[in-house]
Amino acid sequence: MRAGTPDVRAVVGERLPGYRVESVAVLGEGEDNAAYVVNGELIVRFAKGGDAAGRAARVRREAELLGVVAGVSPLPVPEPVFVAEEAGCLAYAKLPGVPLIDASVREPRAVAEELGAFLRALHALPADRVAGVAEVDDEPMRAWRDEAARTYEALAAHVPDTYRPAVERFLEAPPPEAARELVFSHNDLGIEHVLVDGARVTGVIDWSDAAIVDPAADFGRLYRDLGPEALDAALRRYGGGEIERRARFYARCGVLEDMAYGIETGKDRYLAKSLTALEWLFPS
């Protein structure tokens, strides 16, 4: 076992006595978590970053949050099997399907409609139901724009020339007004966290960033990753609201962040999807 690599077998053996571990495979690693699949059926995820107490609090909070979400979500979400706070570990039964980022979906509008209904259900959840387990994320719009500008400075050479003028005009323009009301949302609804089987959504994973936030934020991620027709389909199913302009703003900021992440980590699929999205986010 490499230094710093979690002892998955030991954690599972301690928490699930009598459960025979026959195989452990790396599932994936992001900025916040590293995940493994045990016996092809159990996802064992370890929080990254911060100190041990912070990681313990994060997985405890997420497990409690998932219990609330499961009661309102029209789509499957992870159901915790165990939490090992001292290891910053959350385990849950593997949901069916593959991440949308790895799938070829011919009709993204069908997926977007399901996600629009999903967001409608989440956003209707009273904030006091999740007040103890979901923090408020009310970062000012100007801070989003300024962070995107700094990111662009670092990666401008990777942005094709045809899109640079539109990107720069966006970064020089004033941001839209902030949301009048915040709601509970997944807060990281990119296509890497949506599981699908064909055109059917089979689950939504990784709730570690869930928060009380602008309702447009997750729509921005859908627009960034799936395009304008998908955004329209999701909003129709959602039921409207003053969301679209802010969603487009978040998408444009977010695509630069995803590009930077793909470049820094060598994860080509993030860079590839971001370059594709420039076509509808920053038309020349």
URWOQUI-V916548 format. One record per pair of residues at least 24 apart in sequence whose C-alpha atoms are under 8 Angstrom apart, sorted by the first residue. I is the first residue (numbers start at 1). J is the second residue. Records with the same first field share a line. If there is no record, write none. Layout:
I: J  J
This chain:
6: 46
8: 36  44
11: 84  87
15: 82  84
32: 208
37: 94
40: 94
41: 93  94
42: 91  92  93  94
43: 91  92  93  94
44: 89  90  91  92
45: 89  90  91
46: 87  88  89  90
47: 88  89
52: 86  87  88
53: 86
55: 85  87  88
56: 84  85  86  87  88  89
57: 85
58: 88  208
59: 83  85  88  89  90  208
60: 85
61: 133  134
62: 133  207  208
63: 90
64: 133
65: 130  133  134
66: 207
68: 129  130
69: 122
72: 121  122  125
73: 118  121  122
74: 117  118  121
75: 118  201  202  203  204
76: 202  203  204
77: 203  204  205
78: 203  204  205
95: 202  203
96: 195  196  197  202  203
97: 195  196  197  201  202  203
98: 195  196  197
99: 191  192  193  194  195  196
100: 191  192  193  194  195  196
101: 191  192  269
102: 192
103: 196
104: 198
105: 198  199
106: 199
107: 199
108: 199  226  230
109: 229  230  233  234
110: 199  200  233
111: 199  200  201  230
112: 222  230  231  233  234
113: 230  233  234  235  236  237
114: 201  234  237
115: 234
116: 233  234  235  236  237  238
117: 234  237  238
119: 185  238
120: 238  239
122: 184  185  186
123: 183  184  185  215
124: 183  184
125: 183  184
126: 183  184
127: 183  184  212
130: 184
134: 184  210  211  212
135: 210  211  212
136: 211  212  213
137: 211  212  213  214
138: 212  213  214
140: 178
141: 175  176  177  178
142: 174  175
144: 250  253
145: 171  175  253
146: 171
148: 253  254  256  257
151: 256  257  260
152: 256
155: 259  260
159: 275
162: 284
163: 278  279  282  283  284
165: 284
166: 282  283  284
167: 282
175: 249
176: 245  246  249
178: 214
179: 214  215
181: 214
182: 212  213  214  215
183: 212  213  214  215
184: 210  211  212  213  215
185: 210  211  212  213  215  218
186: 210  211  218
187: 211  213  217  218
188: 218  221
189: 218  221  222
190: 218  221  222  225
191: 222  225
215: 243
216: 243  244  246  247  250
217: 246  247  250
218: 247
219: 247
220: 246  247  248  249  250  251  254
221: 247  250  251  254
222: 251
223: 247  248  251
224: 251  252  254  255  274  277  281
225: 273  274  277
227: 277  280
228: 280
248: 281
251: 281
252: 281  282
